[in-house]
Structure formats: C-alpha cells, structure tokens
C-alpha cells in the first residue's frame, strides 16, 4: 500500500490542489505538445486519479485492480492516461511469507 500511496507523488503533479503539495510545471515539447513536470521528472501525470479496487473474483480469490486516469488539463473531454492492471490473490497463498 505504501507504493500505491507514494506513486502519485513520484509520477504526478497537481494543477488544482490549494496549496499544491506537488505543483505542476508545464512546458512545450519539441513536437509542440504540452508536457508536465514536477521539478524532478518530466512527462508525468497532471492531477492523476488512482484507485485500488478489490473484488471477490472466485471462492477464496480476490482480484486487485489498480487504475490510473488523467484528464487532459487543456481538453477535459480527453484522457492523457487510462491505465488498468489486475492481479489475482488466493487467500491461502501465503504471499506475505515470501
């Protein structure tokens, strides 16, 4: 969970938070499009929305789905990032012991 909580800080920035905990700096790329930076990395996600969804998939099996969505600040009808990743965990798997 720590990695999940820290990921927006490492790979994102904000244009909307007051005061901004990790402000965005916009810049123009060589191809003329707009990119965003948090001062440490370029081409990061402005105002990312991250969700961890846990669902019962089968008996004793849960699906963990991580999603990231990033709306284009210049065009709110477009998504810059639409990412979904799912892994499955069995309750008797002893993953914690690895």
N, CA, C and O atoms as a printed pandas DataFrame, in Angstrom:
     atom_number atom_name residue_name chain_id  residue_number  x_coord  y_coord  z_coord
0              1         N          UNK        A               1    0.819   -1.197    0.000
1              2        CA          UNK        A               1    0.000    0.000    0.000
2              3         C          UNK        A               1    0.862    1.260    0.000
3              4         O          UNK        A               1    0.458    2.290   -0.539
4              5         N          UNK        A               2    2.048    1.181    0.603
5              6        CA          UNK        A               2    2.917    2.357    0.616
6              7         C          UNK        A               2    3.305    2.778   -0.799
7              8         O          UNK        A               2    3.315    3.967   -1.116
8              9         N          UNK        A               3    3.627    1.785   -1.660
9             10        CA          UNK        A               3    3.978    2.110   -3.043
10            11         C          UNK        A               3    2.796    2.747   -3.758
11            12         O          UNK        A               3    2.965    3.692   -4.529
12            13         N          UNK        A               4    1.600    2.230   -3.502
13            14        CA          UNK        A               4    0.396    2.796   -4.120
14            15         C          UNK        A               4    0.196    4.239   -3.672
15            16         O          UNK        A               4   -0.095    5.110   -4.492
16            17         N          UNK        A               5    0.351    4.493   -2.383
17            18        CA          UNK        A               5    0.167    5.850   -1.859
18            19         C          UNK        A               5    1.230    6.824   -2.362
19            20         O          UNK        A               5    0.944    8.005   -2.555
20            21         N          UNK        A               6    2.452    6.338   -2.574
21            22        CA          UNK        A               6    3.546    7.208   -2.996
22            23         C          UNK        A               6    3.590    7.450   -4.499
23            24         O          UNK        A               6    4.207    8.418   -4.943
24            25         N          UNK        A               7    2.949    6.592   -5.296
25            26        CA          UNK        A               7    3.077    6.689   -6.751
26            27         C          UNK        A               7    2.606    8.015   -7.335
27            28         O          UNK        A               7    3.264    8.517   -8.246
28            29         N          UNK        A               8    1.505    8.620   -6.871
29            30        CA          UNK        A               8    1.146    9.920   -7.451
30            31         C          UNK        A               8    2.194   11.001   -7.183
31            32         O          UNK        A               8    2.356   11.913   -7.994
32            33         N          UNK        A               9    2.903   10.911   -6.065
33            34        CA          UNK        A               9    3.933   11.900   -5.763
34            35         C          UNK        A               9    5.157   11.720   -6.657
35            36         O          UNK        A               9    5.799   12.699   -7.036
36            37         N          UNK        A              10    5.480   10.480   -6.993
37            38        CA          UNK        A              10    6.654   10.210   -7.816
38            39         C          UNK        A              10    6.397   10.458   -9.296
39            40         O          UNK        A              10    7.290   10.909  -10.014
40            41         N          UNK        A              11    5.183   10.167   -9.759
41            42        CA          UNK        A              11    4.890   10.230  -11.191
42            43         C          UNK        A              11    3.761   11.193  -11.524
43            44         O          UNK        A              11    3.170   11.098  -12.600
44            45         N          UNK        A              12    3.452   12.114  -10.627
45            46        CA          UNK        A              12    2.367   13.049  -10.876
46            47         C          UNK        A              12    2.653   14.413  -10.287
47            48         O          UNK        A              12    3.638   14.619   -9.578
48            49         N          UNK        A              13    1.767   15.332  -10.602
49            50        CA          UNK        A              13    1.825   16.687  -10.068
50            51         C          UNK        A              13    0.400   17.222  -10.058
51            52         O          UNK        A              13   -0.508   16.581  -10.586
52            53         N          UNK        A              14    0.197   18.391   -9.460
53            54        CA          UNK        A              14   -1.164   18.914   -9.391
54            55         C          UNK        A              14   -1.251   20.339   -9.926
55            56         O          UNK        A              14   -0.365   21.167   -9.715
56            57         N          UNK        A              15   -2.342   20.587  -10.617
57            58        CA          UNK        A              15   -2.678   21.929  -11.084
58            59         C          UNK        A              15   -3.814   22.503  -10.260
59            60         O          UNK        A              15   -4.091   23.700  -10.341
60            61         N          UNK        A              16   -4.489   21.657   -9.453
61            62        CA          UNK        A              16   -5.735   22.067   -8.804
62            63         C          UNK        A              16   -5.684   22.161   -7.290
63            64         O          UNK        A              16   -6.515   22.859   -6.710
64            65         N          UNK        A              17   -4.752   21.497   -6.620
65            66        CA          UNK        A              17   -4.737   21.492   -5.150
66            67         C          UNK        A              17   -4.298   22.849   -4.608
67            68         O          UNK        A              17   -3.454   23.523   -5.200
68            69         N          UNK        A              18   -4.879   23.239   -3.480
69            70        CA          UNK        A              18   -4.528   24.502   -2.834
70            71         C          UNK        A              18   -4.236   24.236   -1.367
71            72         O          UNK        A              18   -5.149   23.817   -0.656
72            73         N          UNK        A              19   -3.027   24.451   -0.867
73            74        CA          UNK        A              19   -1.823   24.720   -1.643
74            75         C          UNK        A              19   -1.347   23.436   -2.312
75            76         O          UNK        A              19   -1.626   22.345   -1.814
76            77         N          UNK        A              20   -0.639   23.542   -3.424
77            78        CA          UNK        A              20   -0.232   22.325   -4.131
78            79         C          UNK        A              20    0.870   21.574   -3.395
79            80         O          UNK        A              20    1.923   22.146   -3.112
80            81         N          UNK        A              21    0.641   20.297   -3.080
81            82        CA          UNK        A              21    1.684   19.520   -2.419
82            83         C          UNK        A              21    2.801   19.143   -3.391
83            84         O          UNK        A              21    3.942   18.951   -2.972
84            85         N          UNK        A              22    2.492   19.035   -4.660
85            86        CA          UNK        A              22    3.462   18.686   -5.697
86            87         C          UNK        A              22    3.046   19.399   -6.977
87            88         O          UNK        A              22    2.402   18.806   -7.842
88            89         N          UNK        A              23    3.422   20.693   -7.097
89            90        CA          UNK        A              23    2.931   21.525   -8.201
90            91         C          UNK        A              23    3.455   21.093   -9.572
91            92         O          UNK        A              23    4.567   20.582   -9.700
92            93         N          UNK        A              24    2.621   21.313  -10.589
93            94        CA          UNK        A              24    2.979   21.035  -11.983
94            95         C          UNK        A              24    3.665   22.240  -12.606
95            96         O          UNK        A              24    3.323   23.390  -12.331
96            97         N          UNK        A              25    4.619   21.948  -13.432
97            98        CA          UNK        A              25    5.213   22.949  -14.305
98            99         C          UNK        A              25    4.953   22.462  -15.723
99           100         O          UNK        A              25    5.362   21.357  -16.081
100          101         N          UNK        A              26    4.283   23.265  -16.529
101          102        CA          UNK        A              26    4.034   22.854  -17.911
102          103         C          UNK        A              26    5.159   23.362  -18.800
103          104         O          UNK        A              26    5.771   24.392  -18.518
104          105         N          UNK        A              27    5.424   22.630  -19.877
105          106        CA          UNK        A              27    6.441   23.023  -20.844
106          107         C          UNK        A              27    6.008   22.528  -22.218
107          108         O          UNK        A              27    5.140   21.663  -22.333
108          109         N          UNK        A              28    6.615   23.079  -23.246
109          110        CA          UNK        A              28    6.302   22.680  -24.615
110          111         C          UNK        A              28    7.375   21.715  -25.107
111          112         O          UNK        A              28    8.566   22.024  -25.091
112          113         N          UNK        A              29    6.929   20.541  -25.544
113          114        CA          UNK        A              29    7.847   19.535  -26.085
114          115         C          UNK        A              29    8.305   19.952  -27.486
115          116         O          UNK        A              29    7.762   20.889  -28.072
116          117         N          UNK        A              30    9.298   19.257  -28.010
117          118        CA          UNK        A              30    9.832   19.548  -29.343
118          119         C          UNK        A              30    8.766   19.411  -30.429
119          120         O          UNK        A              30    8.826   20.098  -31.449
120          121         N          UNK        A              31    7.780   18.517  -30.210
121          122        CA          UNK        A              31    6.731   18.320  -31.223
122          123         C          UNK        A              31    5.578   19.311  -31.079
123          124         O          UNK        A              31    4.594   19.230  -31.814
124          125         N          UNK        A              32    5.698   20.255  -30.127
125          126        CA          UNK        A              32    4.683   21.291  -29.952
126          127         C          UNK        A              32    3.595   20.963  -28.951
127          128         O          UNK        A              32    2.769   21.824  -28.647
128          129         N          UNK        A              33    3.565   19.744  -28.426
129          130        CA          UNK        A              33    2.558   19.375  -27.431
130          131         C          UNK        A              33    3.006   19.825  -26.047
131          132         O          UNK        A              33    4.179   20.127  -25.831
132          133         N          UNK        A              34    2.068   19.866  -25.118
133          134        CA          UNK        A              34    2.363   20.284  -23.752
134          135         C          UNK        A              34    2.728   19.081  -22.899
135          136         O          UNK        A              34    2.047   18.056  -22.930
136          137         N          UNK        A              35    3.802   19.212  -22.143
137          138        CA          UNK        A              35    4.205   18.203  -21.179
138          139         C          UNK        A              35    4.164   18.799  -19.784
139          140         O          UNK        A              35    4.058   20.014  -19.619
140          141         N          UNK        A              36    4.248   17.935  -18.781
141          142        CA          UNK        A              36    4.181   18.393  -17.393
142          143         C          UNK        A              36    5.345   17.806  -16.610
143          144         O          UNK        A              36    5.783   16.685  -16.867
144          145         N          UNK        A              37    5.836   18.580  -15.651
145          146        CA          UNK        A              37    6.967   18.192  -14.822
146          147         C          UNK        A              37    6.646   18.517  -13.373
147          148         O          UNK        A              37    5.893   19.449  -13.090
148          149         N          UNK        A              38    7.223   17.742  -12.450
149          150        CA          UNK        A              38    7.073   18.062  -11.033
150          151         C          UNK        A              38    8.370   18.615  -10.451
151          152         O          UNK        A              38    8.535   18.674   -9.233
152          153         N          UNK        A              39    9.288   19.018  -11.327
153          154        CA          UNK        A              39   10.565   19.558  -10.884
154          155         C          UNK        A              39   11.640   18.501  -10.766
155          156         O          UNK        A              39   12.825   18.829  -10.721
156          157         N          UNK        A              40   11.247   17.228  -10.714
157          158        CA          UNK        A              40   12.205   16.132  -10.642
158          159         C          UNK        A              40   12.127   15.230  -11.864
159          160         O          UNK        A              40   13.131   14.658  -12.286
160          161         N          UNK        A              41   10.928   15.104  -12.434
161          162        CA          UNK        A              41   10.717   14.261  -13.610
162          163         C          UNK        A              41    9.906   15.027  -14.640
163          164         O          UNK        A              41    9.085   15.878  -14.298
164          165         N          UNK        A              42   10.148   14.712  -15.910
165          166        CA          UNK        A              42    9.348   15.258  -16.996
166          167         C          UNK        A              42    8.350   14.202  -17.461
167          168         O          UNK        A              42    8.468   13.024  -17.121
168          169         N          UNK        A              43    7.375   14.636  -18.234
169          170        CA          UNK        A              43    6.341   13.757  -18.786
170          171         C          UNK        A              43    5.660   12.934  -17.702
171          172         O          UNK        A              43    5.617   11.705  -17.763
172          173         N          UNK        A              44    5.133   13.634  -16.720
173          174        CA          UNK        A              44    4.413   12.977  -15.641
174          175         C          UNK        A              44    2.930   13.308  -15.735
175          176         O          UNK        A              44    2.512   14.058  -16.617
176          177         N          UNK        A              45    2.140   12.754  -14.830
177          178        CA          UNK        A              45    0.683   12.855  -14.888
178          179         C          UNK        A              45    0.174   14.060  -14.100
179          180         O          UNK        A              45    0.395   14.139  -12.891
180          181         N          UNK        A              46   -0.509   15.009  -14.769
181          182        CA          UNK        A              46   -1.111   16.118  -14.031
182          183         C          UNK        A              46   -2.422   15.686  -13.379
183          184         O          UNK        A              46   -3.324   15.199  -14.060
184          185         N          UNK        A              47   -2.528   15.863  -12.076
185          186        CA          UNK        A              47   -3.727   15.517  -11.303
186          187         C          UNK        A              47   -4.217   14.092  -11.559
187          188         O          UNK        A              47   -5.355   13.896  -11.986
188          189         N          UNK        A              48   -3.356   13.088  -11.297
189          190        CA          UNK        A              48   -3.781   11.708  -11.524
190          191         C          UNK        A              48   -4.833   11.266  -10.513
191          192         O          UNK        A              48   -4.828   11.695   -9.359
192          193         N          UNK        A              49   -5.731   10.404  -10.968
193          194        CA          UNK        A              49   -6.717    9.777  -10.089
194          195         C          UNK        A              49   -6.366    8.294  -10.059
195          196         O          UNK        A              49   -6.497    7.594  -11.063
196          197         N          UNK        A              50   -5.920    7.823   -8.900
197          198        CA          UNK        A              50   -5.529    6.427   -8.742
198          199         C          UNK        A              50   -6.539    5.726   -7.848
199          200         O          UNK        A              50   -6.983    6.271   -6.837
200          201         N          UNK        A              51   -6.893    4.503   -8.241
201          202        CA          UNK        A              51   -7.835    3.712   -7.443
202          203         C          UNK        A              51   -7.324    2.287   -7.343
203          204         O          UNK        A              51   -6.772    1.739   -8.298
204          205         N          UNK        A              52   -7.514    1.700   -6.180
205          206        CA          UNK        A              52   -7.263    0.282   -5.978
206          207         C          UNK        A              52   -8.604   -0.350   -5.668
207          208         O          UNK        A              52   -9.215   -0.055   -4.641
208          209         N          UNK        A              53   -9.063   -1.222   -6.559
209          210        CA          UNK        A              53  -10.373   -1.852   -6.425
210          211         C          UNK        A              53  -10.155   -3.328   -6.122
211          212         O          UNK        A              53   -9.504   -4.035   -6.891
212          213         N          UNK        A              54  -10.701   -3.791   -4.999
213          214        CA          UNK        A              54  -10.567   -5.188   -4.595
214          215         C          UNK        A              54  -11.938   -5.832   -4.670
215          216         O          UNK        A              54  -12.886   -5.375   -4.031
216          217         N          UNK        A              55  -12.038   -6.905   -5.461
217          218        CA          UNK        A              55  -13.315   -7.598   -5.631
218          219         C          UNK        A              55  -13.133   -9.091   -5.419
219          220         O          UNK        A              55  -12.059   -9.643   -5.660
220          221         N          UNK        A              56  -14.202   -9.737   -4.963
221          222        CA          UNK        A              56  -14.205  -11.191   -4.834
222          223         C          UNK        A              56  -14.389  -11.752   -6.234
223          224         O          UNK        A              56  -15.421  -11.522   -6.866
224          225         N          UNK        A              57  -13.392  -12.489   -6.726
225          226        CA          UNK        A              57  -13.434  -12.989   -8.090
226          227         C          UNK        A              57  -14.005  -14.397   -8.145
227          228         O          UNK        A              57  -14.871  -14.693   -8.968
228          229         N          UNK        A              58  -13.520  -15.257   -7.270
229          230        CA          UNK        A              58  -13.996  -16.628   -7.115
230          231         C          UNK        A              58  -13.945  -16.936   -5.630
231          232         O          UNK        A              58  -13.534  -16.097   -4.828
232          233         N          UNK        A              59  -14.362  -18.138   -5.265
233          234        CA          UNK        A              59  -14.271  -18.544   -3.869
234          235         C          UNK        A              59  -12.803  -18.475   -3.439
235          236         O          UNK        A              59  -11.953  -19.126   -4.047
236          237         N          UNK        A              60  -12.501  -17.702   -2.411
237          238        CA          UNK        A              60  -11.157  -17.530   -1.849
238          239         C          UNK        A              60  -10.171  -16.805   -2.768
239          240         O          UNK        A              60   -8.974  -16.790   -2.484
240          241         N          UNK        A              61  -10.641  -16.211   -3.848
241          242        CA          UNK        A              61   -9.761  -15.477   -4.764
242          243         C          UNK        A              61  -10.278  -14.051   -4.910
243          244         O          UNK        A              61  -11.461  -13.817   -5.158
244          245         N          UNK        A              62   -9.363  -13.114   -4.752
245          246        CA          UNK        A              62   -9.724  -11.708   -4.918
246          247         C          UNK        A              62   -8.954  -11.124   -6.097
247          248         O          UNK        A              62   -7.798  -11.469   -6.341
248          249         N          UNK        A              63   -9.614  -10.244   -6.807
249          250        CA          UNK        A              63   -8.969   -9.500   -7.887
250          251         C          UNK        A              63   -8.603   -8.124   -7.348
251          252         O          UNK        A              63   -9.443   -7.432   -6.773
252          253         N          UNK        A              64   -7.355   -7.732   -7.535
253          254        CA          UNK        A              64   -6.884   -6.404   -7.151
254          255         C          UNK        A              64   -6.607   -5.639   -8.442
255          256         O          UNK        A              64   -5.719   -6.007   -9.211
256          257         N          UNK        A              65   -7.364   -4.587   -8.671
257          258        CA          UNK        A              65   -7.236   -3.810   -9.900
258          259         C          UNK        A              65   -6.769   -2.402   -9.557
259          260         O          UNK        A              65   -7.402   -1.689   -8.779
260          261         N          UNK        A              66   -5.652   -2.023  -10.152
261          262        CA          UNK        A              66   -5.093   -0.687   -9.992
262          263         C          UNK        A              66   -5.429    0.106  -11.247
263          264         O          UNK        A              66   -5.142   -0.339  -12.358
264          265         N          UNK        A              67   -6.036    1.280  -11.077
265          266        CA          UNK        A              67   -6.348    2.128  -12.227
266          267         C          UNK        A              67   -5.746    3.515  -12.028
267          268         O          UNK        A              67   -5.687    4.031  -10.912
268          269         N          UNK        A              68   -5.307    4.098  -13.123
269          270        CA          UNK        A              68   -4.873    5.492  -13.170
270          271         C          UNK        A              68   -5.631    6.165  -14.303
271          272         O          UNK        A              68   -5.672    5.647  -15.419
272          273         N          UNK        A              69   -6.227    7.305  -14.025
273          274        CA          UNK        A              69   -6.852    8.120  -15.059
274          275         C          UNK        A              69   -6.333    9.549  -14.918
275          276         O          UNK        A              69   -6.246   10.091  -13.816
276          277         N          UNK        A              70   -5.995   10.138  -16.052
277          278        CA          UNK        A              70   -5.507   11.512  -16.071
278          279         C          UNK        A              70   -6.238   12.257  -17.181
279          280         O          UNK        A              70   -6.122   11.909  -18.356
280          281         N          UNK        A              71   -6.980   13.272  -16.803
281          282        CA          UNK        A              71   -7.691   14.108  -17.764
282          283         C          UNK        A              71   -6.751   15.181  -18.292
283          284         O          UNK        A              71   -5.970   15.759  -17.535
284          285         N          UNK        A              72   -6.828   15.443  -19.580
285          286        CA          UNK        A              72   -6.010   16.487  -20.201
286          287         C          UNK        A              72   -6.462   17.855  -19.684
287          288         O          UNK        A              72   -7.614   18.231  -19.900
288          289         N          UNK        A              73   -5.588   18.613  -19.005
289          290        CA          UNK        A              73   -5.983   19.924  -18.483
290          291         C          UNK        A              73   -6.420   20.906  -19.573
291          292         O          UNK        A              73   -7.192   21.827  -19.306
292          293         N          UNK        A              74   -5.929   20.711  -20.795
293          294        CA          UNK        A              74   -6.283   21.605  -21.897
294          295         C          UNK        A              74   -7.567   21.182  -22.603
295          296         O          UNK        A              74   -8.181   21.987  -23.303
296          297         N          UNK        A              75   -7.985   19.911  -22.424
297          298        CA          UNK        A              75   -9.212   19.405  -23.039
298          299         C          UNK        A              75   -9.819   18.363  -22.107
299          300         O          UNK        A              75   -9.475   17.185  -22.208
300          301         N          UNK        A              76  -10.713   18.763  -21.199
301          302        CA          UNK        A              76  -11.273   17.852  -20.194
302          303         C          UNK        A              76  -12.057   16.665  -20.763
303          304         O          UNK        A              76  -12.422   15.758  -20.016
304          305         N          UNK        A              77  -12.320   16.659  -22.067
305          306        CA          UNK        A              77  -13.024   15.519  -22.669
306          307         C          UNK        A              77  -12.061   14.410  -23.079
307          308         O          UNK        A              77  -12.502   13.335  -23.484
308          309         N          UNK        A              78  -10.757   14.653  -22.981
309          310        CA          UNK        A              78   -9.746   13.681  -23.390
310          311         C          UNK        A              78   -8.971   13.155  -22.182
311          312         O          UNK        A              78   -8.711   13.894  -21.232
312          313         N          UNK        A              79   -8.608   11.887  -22.227
313          314        CA          UNK        A              79   -7.755   11.300  -21.200
314          315         C          UNK        A              79   -6.325   11.217  -21.722
315          316         O          UNK        A              79   -6.090   10.740  -22.833
316          317         N          UNK        A              80   -5.376   11.682  -20.919
317          318        CA          UNK        A              80   -3.964   11.515  -21.245
318          319         C          UNK        A              80   -3.500   10.114  -20.871
319          320         O          UNK        A              80   -2.666    9.522  -21.556
320          321         N          UNK        A              81   -4.048    9.587  -19.774
321          322        CA          UNK        A              81   -3.699    8.253  -19.285
322          323         C          UNK        A              81   -4.979    7.535  -18.901
323          324         O          UNK        A              81   -5.821    8.089  -18.194
324          325         N          UNK        A              82   -5.126    6.308  -19.365
325          326        CA          UNK        A              82   -6.238    5.437  -18.982
326          327         C          UNK        A              82   -5.637    4.048  -18.807
327          328         O          UNK        A              82   -5.577    3.269  -19.759
328          329         N          UNK        A              83   -5.191    3.735  -17.586
329          330        CA          UNK        A              83   -4.405    2.538  -17.302
330          331         C          UNK        A              83   -5.142    1.655  -16.315
331          332         O          UNK        A              83   -5.697    2.141  -15.330
332          333         N          UNK        A              84   -5.147    0.338  -16.584
333          334        CA          UNK        A              84   -5.760   -0.624  -15.666
334          335         C          UNK        A              84   -4.871   -1.868  -15.616
335          336         O          UNK        A              84   -4.440   -2.376  -16.651
336          337         N          UNK        A              85   -4.600   -2.356  -14.391
337          338        CA          UNK        A              85   -3.766   -3.540  -14.192
338          339         C          UNK        A              85   -4.407   -4.397  -13.109
339          340         O          UNK        A              85   -4.722   -3.900  -12.028
340          341         N          UNK        A              86   -4.600   -5.678  -13.392
341          342        CA          UNK        A              86   -5.260   -6.578  -12.441
342          343         C          UNK        A              86   -4.360   -7.758  -12.109
343          344         O          UNK        A              86   -3.748   -8.356  -12.994
344          345         N          UNK        A              87   -4.287   -8.085  -10.823
345          346        CA          UNK        A              87   -3.619   -9.292  -10.322
346          347         C          UNK        A              87   -4.612  -10.028   -9.433
347          348         O          UNK        A              87   -5.530   -9.419   -8.884
348          349         N          UNK        A              88   -4.428  -11.329   -9.294
349          350        CA          UNK        A              88   -5.334  -12.159   -8.504
350          351         C          UNK        A              88   -4.578  -12.747   -7.322
351          352         O          UNK        A              88   -3.420  -13.145   -7.449
352          353         N          UNK        A              89   -5.243  -12.797   -6.170
353          354        CA          UNK        A              89   -4.637  -13.326   -4.944
354          355         C          UNK        A              89   -5.574  -14.340   -4.306
355          356         O          UNK        A              89   -6.761  -14.076   -4.115
356          357         N          UNK        A              90   -5.027  -15.496   -3.983
357          358        CA          UNK        A              90   -5.784  -16.523   -3.271
358          359         C          UNK        A              90   -5.533  -16.346   -1.782
359          360         O          UNK        A              90   -4.400  -16.093   -1.372
360          361         N          UNK        A              91   -6.566  -16.475   -0.973
361          362        CA          UNK        A              91   -6.408  -16.196    0.463
362          363         C          UNK        A              91   -5.498  -17.185    1.175
363          364         O          UNK        A              91   -4.989  -16.862    2.248
364          365         N          UNK        A              92   -5.269  -18.372    0.628
365          366        CA          UNK        A              92   -4.381  -19.360    1.246
366          367         C          UNK        A              92   -2.988  -19.372    0.612
367          368         O          UNK        A              92   -2.244  -20.335    0.797
368          369         N          UNK        A              93   -2.632  -18.358   -0.107
369          370        CA          UNK        A              93   -1.400  -18.376   -0.896
370          371         C          UNK        A              93   -0.133  -18.096   -0.096
371          372         O          UNK        A              93    0.956  -18.450   -0.548
372          373         N          UNK        A              94   -0.237  -17.479    1.067
373          374        CA          UNK        A              94    0.915  -17.142    1.915
374          375         C          UNK        A              94    1.885  -16.199    1.203
375          376         O          UNK        A              94    3.098  -16.347    1.350
376          377         N          UNK        A              95    1.374  -15.231    0.435
377          378        CA          UNK        A              95    2.224  -14.246   -0.236
378          379         C          UNK        A              95    3.036  -13.438    0.774
379          380         O          UNK        A              95    4.156  -13.018    0.481
380          381         N          UNK        A              96    2.476  -13.224    1.950
381          382        CA          UNK        A              96    3.156  -12.414    2.957
382          383         C          UNK        A              96    4.450  -13.059    3.435
383          384         O          UNK        A              96    5.334  -12.366    3.937
384          385         N          UNK        A              97    4.576  -14.376    3.286
385          386        CA          UNK        A              97    5.755  -15.084    3.781
386          387         C          UNK        A              97    6.890  -15.104    2.770
387          388         O          UNK        A              97    7.993  -15.530    3.112
388          389         N          UNK        A              98    6.666  -14.664    1.552
389          390        CA          UNK        A              98    7.707  -14.697    0.516
390          391         C          UNK        A              98    8.727  -13.606    0.720
391          392         O          UNK        A              98    9.671  -13.490   -0.061
